[in-house]
């Protein structure tokens, strides 16, 4: 029994490994976007263990944001097009034909609406995939660390000082929530 206890890392050791994973993640982001980086402090203060279903539920929650943003933009675009079409219809009843510019504007607006709708479909597809994985997953033994970390760093021209939540896999790598 003593050998088993000796192999178990302390909370401080785990937090230190998490800090290094977060540092590597921030450095990777800076390198990817070719931004200057100055890290002042990274300190993990707490963590819990979660399984894959809990991870996917967090992903579902994160996915709600972009889905709602694109849906709202789609609805706004649709309303603008309907308003413009009503104006064209009123004008035609008065014998005024739409100009080439207004036709081009309507076509461009319709194309934007299609792009927004495709974005909504993309995020709804992610949502349904995550829900299906949760529902059908048999093995939930894979464990992740759900961490609370204080960060202070300057990335590019923006200084960030906040408490962030990270998910760390068993190899001490930050897990991306958006796939």
N, C-alpha and C positions, 0 to 999 in steps of 0.2 A: 504493500500500500504506500509506503514511503517513496518508492521510485515513481509512482504515478503522480504524486503530489509535486515532486521535484521537477517533473517535465511540464507541468502546467504553468504557463507564463502568468506573471502577476498583472494586475490591472494597469499598472504603470508601464510595464513592458509592452502590453498590447496597445496602449494609448500612444506610446512612442513609435511603434510600427505604423499605426494609423496616421500619425503626424507626418511621417516620411512618405506615405502613400498620397496624402493630400498635397504635400509639397511637390512631389513628382507630377501630380495631375495639374497643378497650377503652372508648373514649369513647362509642361507639354502644351498647354493651351497658349502660353506666351510664345513658345517656339512656333507652333502651328500658325499663329496669326502675326508672327514677327513683331511682337510688342515687347517693349522694355519691361523688365520685371524687377521689383525690389520687394522681398518678403521680410516683414518686420517680426511677425509672430504667428505661429501656428500651434495651437494647444488644444488637444482633445481632452474634454473634461468628463465625458461619459459615453457609454455605448450600451446597446442591447443587442441580443441576437434575434434575427428574424429568419424565416424560411422562405423558400421560393414563392409560395403563394402570397405571403405578406409583401415580398418585393414587387410582385406583379400588381398587387392592390395599390401600392405606392405609385407604380407606373401608371395605373388607371387614373389615379388622382391627378398626376402631373399632366396626363394626356387631355384632361377635361379643359384646361386653360386654352391651348391652341384650338381645340374643337370649337369652343364657345366664341373665341375671337373670329375665326374664319366664318362661322355661322352668322354672327352678327354683321360682319362685313358683307356677306352674301345677301342677307336680308336688306341691308341698306342699299346695296347696289340694285337689287330687284325693285325696291321702292322708287329709286331714281329713274330707272328705266320705265316703270309703269307711269310715273308722273310725266316723263318726256313723251311717251306714246299718247297719253291723254291730251297733251298740248298739241301734238301733231294731228290727232283726230279732230279736235276743236277747230284747228286751223283749216283742215280739209273741208269741214262742214261750211266754213266761210269762204271756201274756194281758194285757200292759200295752200300751195304745195310745199312740202318740206324741202329745205335747201340741201345741196350736196354736203355741206358742212354738218348739218344736223343729222343727216343719214349716216355720215362717217362717225359722228359722235355716238350715235346709237349702236352702231356696229362695234365700236371700240368698247363701249360699256357692256355690251352683251358678251364680248370676249373676256372681259375682266370677271364678269359674273360666272362664266364657265370655269375659269381658273380657280376662283374662290370655291365653287362647288366641288371641283376636283380635290381641293385641299380638305374640305369637310369630309368627303368620302375617304380620303387617305387616313385621316385621324379616326374616323368611325371604324375603318378596317383594323387599325391598330387596337382600338378598344375591343372589338369583337374577338380578335385573336387572343388578347390578354384574358378576356373572360373565358374563352374556350380552354385556354391553358390551365387556368385556375380550376375550372370545373372538372377537367379530365386528368389532372396530374395525380398520379398514384404515389409517387415518392416525394416527400417533402423534407427529406433528411439533409439536403444541402443547406448550409447555414451561412448567413451573411452578418456582418456587423453594421448596425445602424447607429451612427456616431453623431455626437454633438461636439462641434469643434469651433473654437474662437479663431478667427483669421484677421490678420492685418497685413495688407500688402498693397503695392501700387503696380497696377497692370496698365501699361501705356500711360495715359495721363490721369487715369481714374484710381483713386485710393479707396480701397474697400476695408471696412472694419465692421465685422458682423459675426454673428453666430450662424454657422452653416450646418446643415445635416448632410452627411455623406453615407453612402453604402459601400462597404468594403468587402471584397470576396475573400475566400480562404487563402489566396496568394498575396493578400494585402495590396490589391489594386482597386482603384475607385471604379465602381460600376456605373455605367451611363444609364440614366433613366429613360431617355428617349432613344429608341433603337433606329 
